[in-house]
Amino acid sequence: MALQLSSKNQARITELLEHGDYPDADTVVERALELLSERERFVELKAMIAAGVEQVAQGKVVEFTPERRQALWQAAIDQAEQEQDARS
């Protein structure tokens, strides 16, 4: 795939290559795409946190006790075993 880059972006890539930060233009683009994915994940996490804060504000919380932890752990084990059995 050929990309058409603005002169500004071409100059930035050239600058990064000349500075020795990256071995080639493909690596620069690869890193930029990785950072874009990380940013998208950050936005998703930020939205989840906001939803959690809203739930707390509305009193929609459950106390996390050792008993609840054990129940969640057991539920996860049970689900994993069921999935394993379904694959067999």
Secondary structure, 3 states (H helix, E strand, C coil): CCCCCCHHHHHHHHHHHHHCCCCCHHHHHHHHHHHHHHHHHHHHHHHHHHHHHHHHHCCCCCCCCHHHHHHHHHHHHHHHHHHHHHHC
